Amino acid sequence: MITNLAAVTGTTSTGEAVQFWVLAVVAVGGALGMLLMRKAVHSALCLAATMLALAVCYMAQGAVFLGVVQIVVYTGAIMMLFLFVVMLVGVTSEDSLKEQLKGQRFAAVLCGLGFGVLLIAGIANAKLDHFTGLHEANAEGNVPGLARLIFTRYVWAFEVTGALLITAAIGAMVLTHREHVKAPKTQRELAAQRVKDNLQLPPLPAPGVYARHNAVDIPALLPDGTIAEDSVMETLRQRGQIRDVSQAMLQRMAELENTTADWLGRPSSERPPVAGPRKSLEPVPANNVNNVNNANNAGVPKADEEGAE
Amino acid sequence: MNPVNYLYLSALLFTIGASGVLIRRNAIVLFMCVELMLNASNLALVTFSRLHGTLDGQIIAFFTMVVAAAEVVVGLAIIVSIFRTRHSASVDDSNLMKL
């Protein structure tokens, strides 16, 4: 196995070298992608790729347990949390390119480059030619070795970690908890509000024309044959997915009439006209309404005057 | 290949993460950059563990992961509560400590 071989010897095998160069490209590419993508979702996905590459790097270096924990905790839990919050906060939210401080971005890139050069120069100057390898430490397996250390030398840190995790969980709950500023409205108050606003008081009409269809996208018909838009749910209405069947019966009748006429051999002039689309109800012209109002208004003072007399 | 290359990779990733913290303005992406820096340091710790032939570096990396998980939980909760009151996840818009 490559991982064992790599962990045993101080220098790496060819297999590990190939794997390293492939994964390094993936990791750095993912990190750069995270830095440069404008949308937070894309950044999160790039970071997940980087973390997966790093997990394989851990495993290749003999840290099998850490590699698995990296996949489970980081790419599993933490990135899931990130994606959850990104979806909550708004997938479409993009970084604004406006700089609050003039030249801050340029200075930041410069600082980053300088920092990277310093860091890499420091590593290059360090004397790191002898790698002991983990073959002794991992002799009884990686997990037992880690467990031995965690539960003996680092047991205090381990216990404190438990306290930290509980504190973090409680902190998250406290931070995202929302107090009700005022009591939510009861059903009675909501009903009273509806009467006060004089909106639709009775229940909305049910969809469907029961003689032929009762699907939810088919509006009920009003007594004059037009459709009752209220009977179809808001979502379908907004999508324009209303199936109007108010004309279906008339068309069927017209077809029957035609068939009958064909059977009887009537000439086309004697046939009844095929029913076209029904005219929608004409609204009362605005002028008439005004006239009526004016008439009323004119009438009322007159009555008052009469009363006064 | 010399295993020191892992340290170079780690330094590179850390630098990218640090630059990201300075460059980006979205609070969530800032957090991702911090996570990347933690990951890079973890890689360095694992490599040092291999260098010294002891497992202590891996233990510290393990504790780093636990602390990172706790930190992300609290940090994202803060981001969500700030977003609720200010309707923005940009760090430029949050100029007051109070909500």
Interface residues (C-beta under 8 A of the other chain):
Chain A: A7 G10 T11 T12 E16 A17 F20 A24 A27 V28 A31 L32 M34 L35 A40 S43 A44 L47 T50 M51 L54 C57 Y58 Q61 G62 A63 F65 L66 V69 Q70 V73 Y74 A77 I78 L81 F82 V85 V86 L88 V89 G90 S93 D95 S96 Q100 Q104 R105 A108 V109 C111 G112 L113 F115 G116 L119 I120 I123 L128 D129 H130 F131 T132 G133 L134 E136 A137 N138 N142 G145 L146 L149 I150 Y154 A157 T161 L164 L165 T167 A168 A169 G171 A172 L175 T176 R178
Chain B: M1 N2 P3 V4 N5 Y6 L7 Y8 L9 A11 L12 L13 F14 T15 I16 G17 A18 S19 G20 L22 I23 R24 R25 N26 I28 V29 F31 M32 C33 E35 L36 N39 N42 L43 V46 T47 S49 R50 L51 H52 G53 T54 L55 D56 Q58 I59 A61 F62 F63 M65 V66 V67 A68 A69 A70 E71 V72 V73 V74 L76 A77 I78 I79 V80 S81 F83 R84 A89 S90 D92
